[in-house]
Each structure stands twice: as C-alpha cells, then as structure tokens.
Amino acid sequence: MSVSQQSPQNRGAQERQPDTTRPEDEKLPVGTSFAYGLQHILTMYGGIIAVPLIIGRAAGLDGSGISVLIASCLFMGGLATILQSLGVPFFGSKLPLVQGVSFAGVATMTSILAGGDGLPEVFGAVLVSSVIGLLVAPAFALIVKFFPPVVTGTVITTIGLSLMPVAAGWAMGGNADAADYGSVRNILIAVGTLAIVLVLSRIPVAAISRLSILLAIVLGTIICAIFGWVDFSNVLDNGFFAFPQPFAFGLPTFSVPAIVSMFIVTIVIFAETTADIIAVGEIVDSKVDSKRIASGLRADMLSSAVSPIFNSFTQSAFAQNVGLVAITGVKSRYVVTAGGAILVALGLLPVMGGVVAAIPSPVLGGAGIVLFGTVAASGIRTLSKVEYEGNLNMILVAVALAFGIIPIVEPDFYNDFPSWVGIILHSGISSATLMAVLLNLVFNHIGVKGKDRTDRSVFVAGTGRVIRKDELERLINHEALLAEGDTVKDGKIVDCNGEEVPVVTEHQHEKVVEAISNGDAQTHEDVQRVIRETEVETEAKAGAEADTGSLTRKHMD
C-alpha cells in the first residue's frame, strides 16, 4: 500500500512515532564536515603542540627531536579523536569530542624527567598507568560522584597555575644557560605576543577571536623572522612526510613511583573527560549514562596506552572544543571525526613539527601566559559553581590548592623524603588531587549522612538549598551533575544529610536567594519558612486579584 493509500489511523500512528535519531548522529556533506573539522583543529592546535614543546625542552631534545614529538602527538591525537567520536563496541562515547595530549600530566612528566631517566621512563609510566586505567574505567564511571566540581575545579586550577613557571621560562628565552636568558629583548617579545593575543581577542569576529592565541604565535614568529631572530635551518631534518617511528626515543623503562604518579594523573583525566562528556551531552541534548561515560573513558585509556609506542603521551578531551560545539551549534560527531583525520594527516608531516619547534621561546611565553592562565581560569569557573554554604568546601579548596602550589613555589620541599615520595608529590597536580579527593571523602561522604554539620567548623555557614522546577528533570536525567553527597530517590533530590532538597518556582527561588543574601536564611528551616511565606503571599495575591475581578464583573452588571 502506498503512502497516499494508507489509512488515517496508520498515518497518525507513524506521525506519533518518536524520532530515535540522536542529534550527534547527523551527517553533513563531506566538504562541510571537513570545514567544520578544520575549525575544531585550529581551535585546539595551540594546546596540542604545547605539551610536546614543554616535555621536549624539559628532556633536553634538539629541534629535530621536538619535531618528532610534535608530529607524534598530532598523529595520536587524530587517532584518539576518531575512536572517541566514531566509537566501536565498548570504546568511544560517540559524541563530538576532540582528543589530544592532556595538560594534566605535564608537571608529573617533567618531575619524572628531573629524576634523570629521560623519556623512556615517562613513556613507561604512561603506558602502564593507562593500561590500569583501562581496567578500572567502568568502575570510575560508577564512582564519579566522588569527583564533584569542588575536586575537579581545584585540580584544573592547579594545572593552570603549575604551568605558569613554564610560560615564564619561555618568556625569558627558554634556555637558562643562554647569554640572552631573561634579556629585555626576550621579555619585550613575550609582552608583544601577549598584546597581540589581547588585541585579537577584542576583534568582534568569532573566527579571529577564537584563534587569537594561534594567530598571535604566527604573527609573533613572523615579526621575529623579520629581525632575524628565528632559525628555520632544522625544519626539514626529519623530511617532509614520514610515518611516526615506534619507540623513536628507546624502549620504555618502568619505575613504580613514576607509574603511581602517572596513575594519579589518569584519575584526574578521568574526572576531566567525564565532565566534558556530560557537558557536551547537555549541549547536543543527548542522554549520558554511566555506560556511555565508561565507553568514553575506555577510549581515552586505549589511546593513551598506544600513545607511548608512537612517542606520545596521555590523551584526553579538549574542553575548548566543547565550548566550540556550543558556540557553532554544529552537533554532528562526524565533523569531529573529520577533524581527527586532519590531525592524523598533520602528524604524517614532520615538517609541521619542525616549523613549530623553530618558534622563538619568548613568543611561546607570551602566548603561554594566556593559554595556561585560561586553564587556571577554567578551574576557577568550575569552582564558582560549587556550593560553599553549609559544608566544608571552602577549607577543602584552600588546603588542596595550597598543597598543589607548595612544590611549585618551593621545589626542594620534599627533597629529604624518599625518592618515590618526591616523584609523586613534586607534581603539584598529584599533590592537589590526592588532597582534594581525600578531603572530599572526609568532609562530604564519610559519616556525614543524617548528621547536622552546621556547628562543626567556623568555615560552615549552614545555609539551606533549593532547586528550581526546571532544573529537577535535568538533574535526575544526569545524576553526575548532582552536588556532592546528593542522591535521587523516588524522583526527588536528597542531600548528604538525608533531607529532601526543596523544589521551588522561579519566584520562590528569587525570594530564597534574597533571604540568603540578606542573612535572613541561614538554616534548612529558614529556607522552608521563606518558601511558606512566599506561598502565602502568592495565594493572598491570587485571592485579591480574584476578588477584584469579581467586583469588577458585578459593577459591569
């Protein structure tokens, strides 16, 4: 029977069938997909080349060696992106997530390098920690509630702050033994590059402002080349086209302290990637559950385990590309797959790595101030969403950040401890992560349910919480977004004290926020009182309006 011959009942049944196509499964024309994919790559290119630059210089590599690292990281970032976006059974979230070398491991890897065993020990630690991560990924997807924004925000802030000495070193010239290290010329080049970033960021053209860091590096390098301050003589040392050589820097070596330290980084990456999966799921309006999170984490770890074979490091999702999905509104995961193919192609061109390796260090320093500062600012933005009233989150953030900053401001702090302690804690990221997770468990999970926490410390203010009606369904569908200690029971949100979080209207929410700001609501009971008063006020207003309407009708009659 043709469509025109179908009965009205059949046509109505077809019309009522729900659309099972997910937004991220939309397939755009090939040319359009690669155009949007290129935009994704340009957005994250500055970030993905920064890590091999930092590690290569910390390892004492020359321009040729750094070129190999850069090409390898581009190659593996492309393969990781394709796996995450396309997906295969048990691997890949099948969401528009761009993958690349994670900043989270930089401080830890430089700490391992400081031990003197070189890149093979770094690659060995990455390989083993990633394999362990691959095995525990499904379990982490189930315990994600132990890594709430108060933990992830603290860690991300520490990552950004721990990278600032690198930016400062670049701005001074990169090589502390050079005669011009810290010269006025080098500092002015860095300041000039920073100024270009700021100017381009102010241009009201999205394509330019989003690429301000990359464009500033290009312009800064061109200006330096005009004055003869750039050496491109080693650009073609590794040829124009080459497949990444496996174990180009030697076979991995294995050290238990280094592996433990990198596994802590793996936990950080789990938390970062989980947050990115949840965020992009919300942006594209697609359901994210523990199985999907586990598949995404397994893809991260599989890519990370393979990375050392091709001279690369731990892989994770790039948060700036999550923001790009929101800005452009292009939700197709195949666009990101196209971007992954572009990254693979770039990784097969060592000449690109050679060009990047030739960029003057002061230019990178000026851009790095913004790039690494943005990482810290992202962590601060996450911390701004944390609930600090009625809990000990303020002191959690304070202590964890302090522990993360100690090895940065005083590198010799752990020198008298056993070497394995130094390898783990010399990384500010490892220190901050361990302390944040530990304090979160102690303050927000162990032994707090059903107990009054308002008198435990001067850091606790004891203010109640409310949830707007329009937020309730979103939180129930995405339990990973719940505040620390919250659970879902019978369609309601229950906090860590076992109390139901009140669901209020927009008007009630405004009144509660106003009462809290004025100091009129400091406990759960105070919040309930404000809600009841608002209900009475609303009912009285409605009754008055009804009486007025009745009198008006009588008058008209």
C-alpha positions in Angstrom: 0.0 0.0 0.0 1.4 3.4 -1.0 1.7 6.3 1.5 -1.2 8.0 -0.2 -3.3 4.9 0.3 -2.6 4.4 4.0 -5.5 4.8 6.3 -5.6 7.9 8.6 -5.1 5.7 11.6 -1.8 4.3 10.1 -0.6 7.7 9.2 -1.4 9.0 12.6 0.5 6.2 14.3 3.5 6.9 12.1 3.4 10.6 13.0 3.3 9.7 16.7 6.4 7.5 16.5 9.2 9.2 18.3 12.3 10.3 16.4 15.1 8.0 17.6 17.8 9.8 15.6 20.3 11.4 18.0 21.4 15.0 17.3 25.1 14.0 17.2 24.4 11.4 14.5 23.6 14.0 11.9 25.7 13.5 8.7 26.7 16.7 6.9 28.2 16.9 3.4 31.8 15.8 3.3 33.1 19.2 2.4 31.1 20.9 5.2 32.3 18.3 7.7 35.9 18.9 6.9 35.5 22.7 7.0 34.0 22.5 10.5 36.5 19.8 11.5 39.4 22.2 10.5 37.8 24.8 12.7 38.0 22.4 15.6 41.7 21.6 14.9 42.6 25.3 14.7 40.8 25.9 18.0 42.9 23.3 19.9 46.2 23.4 17.8 47.9 25.7 20.2 47.1 23.5 23.1 48.1 20.2 21.5 51.5 21.4 20.4 52.3 23.0 23.8 52.7 19.7 25.7 55.3 18.2 23.4 57.1 21.5 23.3 57.3 21.6 27.1 58.3 17.9 27.5 60.7 18.0 24.6 62.6 21.0 26.1 62.5 19.6 29.6 64.0 16.4 28.2 66.8 18.4 26.5 65.8 17.5 23.0 67.0 19.5 20.0 64.7 20.9 17.3 64.7 17.6 15.4 63.7 15.6 18.5 60.9 18.1 19.4 59.7 17.9 15.8 59.2 14.2 16.2 57.3 14.6 19.5 55.0 17.2 17.9 54.2 15.1 14.8 53.7 12.0 17.1 51.2 13.9 19.3 49.3 15.2 16.3 49.1 11.7 14.9 47.9 10.0 18.1 45.5 12.9 18.9 43.9 12.3 15.5 43.5 8.6 16.1 42.2 9.2 19.6 39.6 11.7 18.2 38.4 9.3 15.6 38.0 6.5 18.2 36.1 8.7 20.6 33.7 10.2 18.1 33.1 7.2 15.8 33.3 4.6 18.5 33.4 0.8 18.4 31.8 -1.6 20.9 32.9 -0.7 24.4 35.1 2.1 23.2 34.1 5.7 22.4 31.4 7.9 23.7 30.2 8.6 20.1 30.0 12.4 20.9 31.7 15.3 19.2 34.8 15.3 21.5 38.2 16.3 20.2 41.1 14.4 21.8 44.7 15.4 22.3 47.6 15.3 24.7 46.5 16.3 28.2 47.9 19.2 30.1 47.2 17.3 33.3 50.3 15.2 33.0 52.8 17.9 32.2 54.0 18.7 35.7 54.2 15.0 36.6 56.2 14.1 33.5 58.6 17.0 34.0 59.1 15.7 37.6 59.9 12.2 36.2 62.3 13.7 33.7 64.0 15.6 36.6 64.9 12.2 38.0 67.3 11.7 35.2 66.0 8.6 33.4 64.7 10.5 30.4 61.7 10.0 28.1 61.7 6.1 28.2 60.7 6.3 31.9 57.9 8.8 31.1 56.6 6.6 28.3 56.8 3.5 30.5 54.8 5.3 33.2 52.2 6.5 30.7 51.8 3.0 29.2 51.3 1.1 32.5 49.1 3.7 34.1 46.9 3.8 31.0 46.5 0.0 31.0 45.5 0.1 34.6 43.1 3.0 33.8 41.6 0.9 31.0 40.8 -1.8 33.5 39.3 0.5 36.1 37.4 2.9 33.8 34.0 1.2 34.2 34.4 1.4 38.0 35.2 5.1 37.8 32.1 5.8 35.8 30.1 4.4 38.8 32.0 6.4 41.4 32.1 9.8 39.6 30.1 11.3 42.5 33.4 11.3 44.4 34.9 13.7 41.9 32.4 16.6 42.0 33.2 20.1 40.8 34.9 21.1 44.1 37.5 18.4 43.3 37.8 18.8 39.5 37.8 22.6 39.8 40.6 22.6 42.3 42.7 20.2 40.2 42.2 22.2 37.0 43.1 25.4 38.7 46.3 23.8 40.0 47.1 22.5 36.5 47.0 26.1 35.1 49.0 27.5 38.0 51.6 24.8 37.8 52.3 25.6 34.1 52.9 29.3 34.7 56.6 28.8 35.6 56.9 27.2 32.1 55.4 30.2 30.5 57.7 32.5 32.4 60.8 30.4 31.4 59.8 30.6 27.8 59.3 34.4 28.0 62.8 34.7 29.4 64.3 32.7 26.4 63.7 29.0 27.2 67.4 28.1 27.8 68.7 29.2 31.2 72.3 28.7 30.1 71.9 31.1 27.1 73.6 34.5 27.3 70.4 36.4 26.5 68.2 34.4 29.0 66.0 37.0 30.8 67.1 39.8 28.5 64.9 42.8 27.9 64.5 41.8 24.3 63.1 38.4 25.1 60.7 39.8 27.7 59.5 42.5 25.2 58.9 39.8 22.6 56.8 37.9 25.1 54.9 41.1 26.1 54.3 41.9 22.4 52.9 38.5 21.7 50.7 38.8 24.7 49.5 42.2 23.5 48.6 40.7 20.1 46.6 38.0 21.8 44.6 40.6 23.7 44.0 42.8 20.7 42.8 39.9 18.5 40.6 38.7 21.3 38.8 42.0 21.2 38.0 41.8 17.5 34.3 41.2 17.0 34.9 38.4 14.5 34.4 35.0 16.1 36.8 33.2 13.7 39.6 35.6 14.7 38.9 36.0 18.4 38.7 32.2 18.9 42.0 31.7 17.2 43.7 34.7 18.9 46.4 32.5 20.5 47.4 30.6 17.4 47.3 33.8 15.2 49.4 35.7 17.8 52.1 32.9 17.7 52.1 33.1 13.9 52.4 36.9 13.9 55.0 37.0 16.6 57.1 34.5 14.7 56.9 36.5 11.5 57.9 39.6 13.3 60.9 37.8 14.9 61.8 36.4 11.5 61.9 39.9 10.0 64.6 40.8 12.6 66.5 37.6 12.1 65.6 36.0 15.4 64.2 32.7 14.1 66.3 29.7 12.9 64.4 27.6 10.4 67.5 25.6 9.4 66.4 22.4 11.0 62.8 22.4 9.7 63.4 19.6 7.1 65.7 17.5 9.3 63.1 14.7 9.5 61.8 15.0 5.9 58.5 16.3 4.6 56.5 13.1 5.0 57.1 10.3 7.4 55.1 7.7 9.4 55.9 8.1 13.2 58.7 5.7 14.1 57.7 3.4 17.0 59.8 3.9 20.1 61.9 6.6 18.4 63.4 7.5 21.8 64.1 4.0 23.0 62.1 1.2 24.6 60.1 2.2 27.7 61.5 1.7 31.2 59.4 1.2 34.2 59.5 2.7 37.7 56.9 2.1 40.3 56.9 5.7 41.8 56.6 7.1 38.2 53.7 4.8 37.4 51.9 5.7 40.6 52.4 9.3 39.9 51.1 9.0 36.4 48.1 6.9 37.6 47.1 9.8 39.8 47.1 11.9 36.6 45.0 9.2 35.0 42.4 9.7 37.7 42.5 13.5 37.0 41.9 12.8 33.3 39.0 10.5 34.2 37.4 13.4 36.0 38.1 15.9 33.2 36.8 13.6 30.5 33.7 12.7 32.5 32.9 16.4 32.9 33.5 17.0 29.2 31.3 14.0 28.2 28.5 15.3 30.5 28.9 18.9 29.2 28.8 18.0 25.5 25.9 15.6 26.1 23.9 18.5 27.6 24.9 20.8 24.7 23.8 18.4 22.0 20.8 17.3 24.1 21.8 13.6 24.2 21.4 11.2 27.1 24.6 10.4 29.0 24.6 7.5 31.4 27.4 5.5 33.2 27.8 3.1 30.3 28.5 6.0 27.9 30.9 7.6 30.3 32.7 4.2 30.7 33.0 3.8 26.9 34.4 7.3 26.7 37.0 6.7 29.4 38.0 3.3 27.9 38.6 5.1 24.6 40.8 7.7 26.4 42.8 4.9 28.1 43.2 2.7 25.0 44.5 5.7 23.1 46.8 6.6 26.0 48.2 3.1 26.2 49.0 3.1 22.5 50.5 6.6 22.6 53.9 5.7 24.1 54.5 3.3 21.2 54.3 6.3 18.8 56.2 8.7 21.1 53.1 10.5 22.5 51.5 10.9 25.9 48.2 10.6 27.8 45.2 11.6 25.8 42.0 13.4 27.0 39.2 15.5 25.7 39.8 19.2 24.9 37.4 21.4 26.8 37.8 24.4 24.4 36.3 22.2 21.7 33.3 21.5 23.9 32.7 25.3 24.0 33.1 25.5 20.2 30.2 23.0 19.8 28.0 25.3 21.9 29.1 28.4 20.0 28.6 27.0 16.5 25.6 24.8 17.2 27.1 22.1 15.0 26.4 18.9 16.9 27.5 16.2 14.5 30.2 13.9 15.8 31.2 13.2 12.2 32.5 16.7 12.0 34.9 15.9 14.8 35.8 12.7 13.1 36.8 14.7 10.0 38.9 16.9 12.3 40.6 13.8 13.6 41.5 12.8 10.1 43.1 16.2 9.6 45.2 15.7 12.8 46.4 12.3 11.5 47.4 13.9 8.2 49.3 16.7 10.0 51.0 14.0 12.1 52.4 12.4 9.0 54.1 15.7 8.1 57.2 16.2 10.3 57.9 19.4 8.6 54.9 20.9 10.5 56.6 19.8 13.8 59.8 21.4 12.6 58.2 24.7 11.9 56.6 24.7 15.4 59.9 23.7 17.0 61.5 26.8 15.4 59.1 29.2 17.0 61.1 31.5 19.4 60.6 30.7 23.0 59.6 34.3 24.0 56.8 34.1 21.5 55.6 30.9 23.1 56.0 32.5 26.5 53.7 35.4 25.7 51.0 33.0 24.3 51.6 30.6 27.1 50.6 33.2 29.7 47.2 33.3 28.2 47.0 29.6 27.3 48.0 28.4 30.8 46.1 31.2 32.5 43.0 30.1 30.7 43.4 26.6 32.1 43.5 28.1 35.6 40.6 30.3 34.9 38.5 27.3 33.7 39.2 25.7 37.1 38.1 28.9 38.8 34.9 29.0 36.8 34.2 25.4 37.8 34.8 26.3 41.5 32.4 29.3 41.1 29.6 26.7 40.7 30.4 24.9 43.9 28.1 25.2 46.9 30.2 26.7 49.8 27.3 27.2 52.3 26.6 24.5 54.9 29.7 22.5 54.2 33.5 22.5 54.4 34.2 23.0 50.7 35.9 26.3 51.3 38.6 24.7 53.5 38.8 21.8 51.1 39.7 24.1 48.2 42.1 26.1 50.4 44.1 23.1 51.6 44.2 21.3 48.3 45.3 24.4 46.4 48.0 25.1 49.0 49.3 21.5 48.7 49.3 21.9 44.9 51.2 25.2 45.0 53.9 24.1 47.5 56.1 22.2 45.1 55.8 25.0 42.6 57.0 27.8 44.8 59.4 25.6 46.8 60.7 22.8 44.5 63.0 21.4 47.3 60.2 20.9 49.7 60.3 17.1 49.5 64.0 16.6 49.0 64.6 14.9 52.3 61.7 12.4 51.7 62.3 9.0 50.0 62.7 9.4 46.2 59.3 7.7 45.5 57.5 10.4 47.6 59.3 13.1 45.7 58.3 11.7 42.3 54.6 11.6 43.3 54.4 14.9 45.4 56.8 17.0 43.4 54.0 17.3 40.9 51.6 20.0 42.2 48.8 18.3 40.3 49.3 15.0 42.1 49.5 16.7 45.5 46.3 18.7 44.9 44.4 15.7 43.5 45.3 13.5 46.4 44.4 16.2 49.0 41.1 17.2 47.2 39.9 13.6 46.9 40.8 12.8 50.5 39.2 15.9 52.0 36.1 15.4 49.8 35.7 11.9 51.2 36.2 13.1 54.7 34.1 16.2 54.6 31.3 15.2 52.2 30.9 11.5 52.3 32.3 9.6 55.3 30.0 9.8 58.3 28.1 12.9 57.3 24.7 11.5 56.3 21.9 12.3 58.6 24.1 14.5 60.8 23.9 18.2 61.5 27.0 19.8 60.1 26.3 23.4 60.8 28.3 23.6 64.0 31.3 21.6 63.0 33.6 24.4 61.9 33.8 28.2 61.6 34.1 27.5 57.9 30.5 26.3 57.7 27.7 28.8 57.3 24.8 26.3 57.3 22.6 27.7 54.6 19.9 25.6 53.0 19.4 24.8 49.3 16.6 24.8 46.8 16.2 23.6 43.2 14.1 25.2 40.6 11.4 23.1 39.0 13.0 23.5 35.6 16.3 22.1 36.9 14.9 19.0 38.6 14.4 16.8 35.5 17.8 17.7 34.2 19.5 16.7 37.4 17.5 13.4 37.6 18.5 12.5 34.0 22.1 13.5 34.6 23.0 12.3 38.1 26.7 13.1 37.5 25.7 16.8 37.7 24.4 16.4 41.3 26.1 18.3 44.1 28.5 16.3 46.3 26.6 13.9 48.5 23.2 14.2 46.7 21.2 11.2 45.6 18.0 10.7 43.6 15.2 8.9 45.5 11.6 8.5 44.1 12.0 11.4 41.7 13.4 13.7 44.4 16.8 15.1 45.2 18.1 14.1 48.7 21.2 15.8 50.1 24.0 14.3 52.1 22.1 14.9 55.4 19.2 12.8 54.2 17.0 15.9 53.7 14.9 16.5 50.6 16.1 19.5 48.7 13.0 21.7 48.2 11.8 22.2 44.6 10.6 25.8 44.1 9.2 28.1 41.5 11.2 30.9 39.9 9.6 33.4 42.2 10.3 31.3 45.3 13.9 30.8 44.2 14.4 34.6 43.9 12.9 35.1 47.4 15.2 32.4 48.9 18.3 33.8 47.2 17.4 37.3 48.5 16.8 36.0 52.1 20.2 34.2 52.0 21.9 37.3 50.7 20.4 39.4 53.5 21.3 36.9 56.2 17.6 36.1 56.9 18.0 32.4 55.9 20.9 30.5 57.4 19.4 27.0 58.0 17.3 24.5 56.3 14.3 25.5 58.5 14.8 29.2 57.5 14.6 28.3 53.8 11.4 26.3 54.4 10.0 29.3 56.3 10.8 31.6 53.3 9.1 29.2 50.9 6.0 29.0 53.1 5.8 32.8 53.4 6.1 33.1 49.6 3.3 30.6 49.1 1.1 32.5 51.5 2.0 35.8 49.7 1.2 34.2 46.3 -2.1 32.8 47.5 -3.1 36.2 49.0 -2.2 38.0 45.9 -4.2 35.5 43.8 -7.2 35.8 46.1 -7.0 39.6 45.9 -7.0 39.5 42.2 -9.9 37.1 42.2 -11.9 39.5 44.5 -11.1 42.5 42.3 -12.2 40.6 39.2 -15.5 39.6 40.9 -16.2 43.2 42.0 -15.4 44.5 38.5 -17.9 42.0 36.9 -20.6 43.0 39.5 -20.0 46.6 38.7 -20.3 46.0 35.0 -23.6 44.0 35.6 
